[in-house]
Protein backbone atom coordinates (compact mmCIF):
# COMPACT_ATOMS: atom_id res chain seq x y z
CA UNK A 1 0.00 0.00 0.00
CA UNK A 2 2.83 2.40 0.83
CA UNK A 3 4.41 1.75 -2.58
CA UNK A 4 1.14 2.60 -4.31
CA UNK A 5 0.89 5.86 -2.37
CA UNK A 6 4.40 6.66 -3.61
CA UNK A 7 3.36 5.78 -7.15
CA UNK A 8 0.32 8.07 -6.94
CA UNK A 9 2.71 10.85 -5.91
CA UNK A 10 4.82 10.54 -9.08
CA UNK A 11 2.02 9.48 -11.44
CA UNK A 12 1.54 12.90 -13.03
CA UNK A 13 5.28 13.28 -13.51
CA UNK A 14 5.53 9.94 -15.30
CA UNK A 15 2.40 10.61 -17.36
CA UNK A 16 3.06 14.21 -18.36
CA UNK A 17 3.76 13.25 -21.99
CA UNK A 18 0.46 11.38 -22.38
CA UNK A 19 -1.83 12.82 -25.09
CA UNK A 20 -4.49 14.30 -22.81
CA UNK A 21 -5.37 17.04 -25.35
CA UNK A 22 -6.01 14.31 -27.94
CA UNK A 23 -8.43 12.55 -25.59
CA UNK A 24 -10.25 15.83 -24.95
CA UNK A 25 -10.45 16.55 -28.68
CA UNK A 26 -11.64 13.03 -29.44
CA UNK A 27 -14.44 13.06 -26.87
CA UNK A 28 -15.64 16.47 -28.06
CA UNK A 29 -15.75 15.22 -31.66
CA UNK A 30 -17.74 12.21 -30.46
CA UNK A 31 -20.13 14.41 -28.48
CA UNK A 32 -20.73 16.49 -31.60
CA UNK A 33 -21.85 13.23 -33.21
CA UNK A 34 -23.74 11.58 -30.31
CA UNK A 35 -24.99 14.58 -28.35
CA UNK A 36 -23.29 17.16 -26.15
CA UNK A 37 -23.66 16.23 -22.46
CA UNK A 38 -24.03 18.33 -19.35
CA UNK A 39 -23.07 15.60 -16.87
CA UNK A 40 -20.11 13.24 -17.33
CA UNK A 41 -18.82 10.28 -15.31
CA UNK A 42 -15.05 9.79 -15.68
CA UNK A 43 -14.41 6.13 -14.83
CA UNK A 44 -10.88 5.44 -13.63
CA UNK A 45 -10.22 9.18 -13.40
CA UNK A 46 -6.84 8.82 -11.70
CA UNK A 47 -5.45 12.21 -10.70
CA UNK A 48 -8.07 14.10 -12.67
CA UNK A 49 -6.09 14.95 -15.80
CA UNK A 50 -9.24 14.70 -17.92
CA UNK A 51 -11.94 15.37 -15.33
CA UNK A 52 -10.47 18.73 -14.30
CA UNK A 53 -10.25 20.23 -17.83
CA UNK A 54 -13.82 19.10 -18.47
CA UNK A 55 -15.06 20.69 -15.26
CA UNK A 56 -13.12 23.88 -16.00
CA UNK A 57 -14.84 24.14 -19.37
CA UNK A 58 -18.33 23.90 -17.90
CA UNK A 59 -19.30 20.24 -17.49
CA UNK A 60 -20.61 18.66 -14.29
CA UNK A 61 -18.14 15.82 -13.76
CA UNK A 62 -18.04 12.85 -11.42
CA UNK A 63 -14.46 11.61 -11.06
CA UNK A 64 -14.62 7.93 -10.08
CA UNK A 65 -11.60 5.87 -9.12
CA UNK A 66 -10.81 2.93 -6.86
CA UNK A 67 -7.66 4.56 -5.47
CA UNK A 68 -8.06 6.96 -2.54
CA UNK A 69 -4.49 8.18 -3.12
CA UNK A 70 -5.16 9.10 -6.74
CA UNK A 71 -8.38 10.85 -5.74
CA UNK A 72 -6.59 12.81 -3.01
CA UNK A 73 -4.18 14.19 -5.60
CA UNK A 74 -7.03 14.94 -8.01
CA UNK A 75 -8.93 16.78 -5.28
CA UNK A 76 -5.85 18.79 -4.38
CA UNK A 77 -5.26 19.77 -8.02
CA UNK A 78 -8.85 20.90 -8.38
CA UNK A 79 -8.79 22.86 -5.12
CA UNK A 80 -5.62 24.64 -6.26
CA UNK A 81 -7.10 25.64 -9.63
CA UNK A 82 -7.17 29.46 -9.86
CA UNK A 83 -10.70 30.80 -10.15
CA UNK A 84 -9.74 32.88 -13.18
CA UNK A 85 -8.89 29.64 -15.00
CA UNK A 86 -12.51 28.50 -14.75
CA UNK A 87 -15.13 29.69 -17.21
CA UNK A 88 -17.77 32.11 -15.87
CA UNK A 89 -20.41 29.39 -16.24
CA UNK A 90 -18.13 26.84 -14.67
CA UNK A 91 -18.92 23.25 -14.15
CA UNK A 92 -18.02 21.24 -11.11
CA UNK A 93 -16.35 18.01 -10.15
CA UNK A 94 -17.14 15.54 -7.39
CA UNK A 95 -14.58 12.87 -6.51
CA UNK A 96 -15.90 9.42 -5.61
CA UNK A 97 -14.03 6.31 -4.53
CA UNK A 98 -15.92 3.58 -6.33
CA UNK A 99 -15.23 0.52 -8.46
CA UNK A 100 -15.87 1.01 -12.19
CA UNK A 101 -17.48 -2.45 -12.20
CA UNK A 102 -20.19 -1.33 -9.78
CA UNK A 103 -20.45 2.46 -9.58
CA UNK A 104 -23.56 4.40 -8.71
CA UNK A 105 -24.51 8.07 -8.75
CA UNK A 106 -27.54 9.89 -7.31
CA UNK A 107 -28.93 10.20 -10.85
CA UNK A 108 -27.98 8.99 -14.34
CA UNK A 109 -25.49 11.02 -16.37
CA UNK A 110 -25.50 12.12 -20.00
CA UNK A 111 -22.13 10.58 -20.81
CA UNK A 112 -19.46 8.29 -19.38
CA UNK A 113 -15.81 8.13 -20.37
CA UNK A 114 -12.94 5.79 -19.51
CA UNK A 115 -9.68 6.61 -21.25
CA UNK A 116 -5.98 5.85 -20.85
CA UNK A 117 -6.65 2.08 -21.28
CA UNK A 118 -8.35 1.74 -17.88
CA UNK A 119 -10.43 -1.20 -19.05
CA UNK A 120 -7.29 -3.18 -19.92
CA UNK A 121 -6.69 -3.42 -16.16
CA UNK A 122 -9.78 -5.63 -15.88
CA UNK A 123 -8.16 -8.96 -16.63
CA UNK A 124 -11.23 -11.22 -16.57
CA UNK A 125 -14.07 -11.13 -19.07
CA UNK A 126 -16.71 -11.08 -16.34
CA UNK A 127 -15.16 -7.92 -14.89
CA UNK A 128 -15.32 -6.13 -18.23
CA UNK A 129 -18.92 -7.26 -18.66
CA UNK A 130 -19.74 -5.94 -15.17
CA UNK A 131 -18.17 -2.57 -16.05
CA UNK A 132 -20.30 -2.36 -19.20
CA UNK A 133 -23.47 -3.19 -17.26
CA UNK A 134 -22.64 -0.56 -14.64
CA UNK A 135 -22.08 2.04 -17.36
CA UNK A 136 -25.37 1.14 -19.00
CA UNK A 137 -27.21 1.53 -15.67
CA UNK A 138 -25.49 4.84 -14.98
CA UNK A 139 -26.38 6.50 -18.29
CA UNK A 140 -29.52 8.32 -19.32
CA UNK A 141 -31.32 6.96 -22.41
CA UNK A 142 -29.40 8.19 -25.43
CA UNK A 143 -26.23 8.65 -23.38
CA UNK A 144 -22.90 7.41 -24.72
CA UNK A 145 -20.05 5.50 -23.13
CA UNK A 146 -16.69 6.41 -24.69
CA UNK A 147 -13.55 4.44 -23.89
CA UNK A 148 -10.29 3.21 -25.30
CA UNK A 149 -8.26 0.03 -24.89
CA UNK A 150 -4.90 -1.23 -26.02
CA UNK A 151 -5.22 -3.53 -29.01
CA UNK A 152 -3.70 -7.02 -28.68
CA UNK A 153 -1.01 -5.84 -31.10
CA UNK A 154 0.07 -3.15 -28.62
CA UNK A 155 0.65 -5.51 -25.70
CA UNK A 156 2.63 -7.86 -27.94
CA UNK A 157 4.78 -4.91 -29.02
CA UNK A 158 5.42 -3.98 -25.40
CA UNK A 159 6.69 -7.50 -24.79
CA UNK A 160 8.89 -7.43 -27.88
CA UNK A 161 10.37 -3.98 -27.24
CA UNK A 162 10.95 -4.17 -23.48
CA UNK A 163 12.86 -3.35 -21.33
CA UNK A 164 12.21 0.40 -21.09
CA UNK A 165 14.18 2.90 -19.03
CA UNK A 166 13.86 6.52 -17.93
CA UNK A 167 16.69 8.54 -16.43
CA UNK A 168 15.89 12.15 -15.56
CA UNK A 169 17.00 14.54 -12.84
CA UNK A 170 14.05 13.91 -10.53
CA UNK A 171 12.73 10.50 -11.54
CA UNK A 172 13.77 7.31 -13.28
CA UNK A 173 12.61 3.75 -13.82
CA UNK A 174 13.51 0.33 -15.11
CA UNK A 175 10.48 -1.31 -16.75
CA UNK A 176 10.28 -4.93 -17.84
CA UNK A 177 7.31 -6.90 -19.14
CA UNK A 178 6.19 -10.53 -19.36
CA UNK A 179 3.45 -11.59 -21.78
CA UNK A 180 1.05 -14.50 -21.56
CA UNK A 181 0.45 -14.70 -25.29
CA UNK A 182 -2.50 -17.07 -25.08
CA UNK A 183 -4.50 -14.68 -22.88
CA UNK A 184 -2.81 -11.58 -24.35
CA UNK A 185 -2.14 -10.55 -20.77
CA UNK A 186 0.96 -8.61 -19.82
CA UNK A 187 2.62 -8.06 -16.46
CA UNK A 188 4.68 -4.90 -16.12
CA UNK A 189 7.37 -4.71 -13.43
CA UNK A 190 8.60 -1.20 -12.63
CA UNK A 191 11.42 -0.22 -10.33
CA UNK A 192 10.96 3.52 -9.81
CA UNK A 193 13.46 6.00 -8.37
CA UNK A 194 11.94 9.34 -7.35
CA UNK A 195 13.56 12.32 -5.67
CA UNK A 196 12.33 12.77 -2.11
CA UNK A 197 11.11 16.38 -2.02
CA UNK A 198 11.31 16.40 1.77
CA UNK A 199 14.98 15.37 1.84
CA UNK A 200 17.33 18.36 2.03
CA UNK A 201 20.11 16.42 0.35
CA UNK A 202 17.88 15.50 -2.57
CA UNK A 203 18.13 11.77 -2.13
CA UNK A 204 15.94 9.36 -4.05
CA UNK A 205 13.50 6.75 -2.82
CA UNK A 206 13.13 3.44 -4.61
CA UNK A 207 9.89 1.47 -4.84
CA UNK A 208 8.41 -1.32 -6.90
CA UNK A 209 5.20 -1.38 -8.95
CA UNK A 210 3.48 -4.23 -10.77
CA UNK A 211 0.78 -3.48 -13.33
CA UNK A 212 -1.21 -6.13 -15.15
CA UNK A 213 -3.27 -5.59 -18.29
CA UNK A 214 -5.16 -7.78 -20.73
CA UNK A 215 -6.17 -7.04 -24.30
CA UNK A 216 -9.45 -8.36 -25.65
CA UNK A 217 -10.62 -9.19 -29.14
CA UNK A 218 -12.49 -6.10 -30.41
CA UNK A 219 -15.34 -8.24 -31.73
CA UNK A 220 -15.80 -9.69 -28.25
CA UNK A 221 -15.83 -6.16 -26.76
CA UNK A 222 -18.54 -5.06 -29.19
CA UNK A 223 -20.57 -8.19 -28.42
CA UNK A 224 -20.25 -7.62 -24.66
CA UNK A 225 -21.44 -4.03 -25.04
CA UNK A 226 -24.54 -5.16 -26.90
CA UNK A 227 -25.16 -7.86 -24.30
CA UNK A 228 -25.06 -5.15 -21.63
CA UNK A 229 -27.92 -3.41 -23.43
CA UNK A 230 -26.25 -0.80 -25.65
CA UNK A 231 -28.20 -0.31 -28.86
CA UNK A 232 -25.41 1.18 -30.96
CA UNK A 233 -21.70 0.33 -30.86
CA UNK A 234 -19.21 2.20 -33.05
CA UNK A 235 -15.48 1.53 -33.33
CA UNK A 236 -12.68 4.01 -33.94
CA UNK A 237 -8.91 4.01 -33.64
CA UNK A 238 -5.92 6.07 -32.60
CA UNK A 239 -7.82 9.23 -31.60
CA UNK A 240 -9.60 9.54 -34.96
CA UNK A 241 -13.19 8.95 -36.03
CA UNK A 242 -12.20 6.29 -38.52
CA UNK A 243 -12.48 2.52 -38.57
CA UNK A 244 -9.69 0.50 -36.93
CA UNK A 245 -7.25 -1.48 -39.03
CA UNK A 246 -5.04 -4.44 -38.17
CA UNK A 247 -2.28 -1.93 -37.40
CA UNK A 248 -4.30 0.21 -34.99
CA UNK A 249 -2.64 0.42 -31.57
CA UNK A 250 -5.33 2.08 -29.47
CA UNK A 251 -8.95 1.11 -30.07
CA UNK A 252 -11.84 3.41 -29.25
CA UNK A 253 -15.47 2.47 -28.70
CA UNK A 254 -18.64 4.54 -28.53
CA UNK A 255 -21.64 2.72 -27.09
CA UNK A 256 -25.04 4.45 -27.01
CA UNK A 257 -27.80 3.49 -24.59
Secondary structure, 3 states (H helix, E strand, C coil): CHHHHHHHHHHHHHCCCCCHHHHHHHHHHHHHHHCCCCEEEEECCCCCCCHHHHHHCCCEEEEEECCHHHHHHHHHHHHCCCHHHCCCCCCEEEEEECCCCCCCCCCCEEEEEECCCHHHHCCCHHHHHHHHHHHHHHEEEEEEEEEEEECHHHHHHHHHHCCEEEECCCEEEEEEEEEECCCCEEEEEEEEEEECCCCCCCCEEEEEEEEEEECCCHHHHHHHHHHHCCCEEEEEECCECCCCCCCCCEEEEEEEC
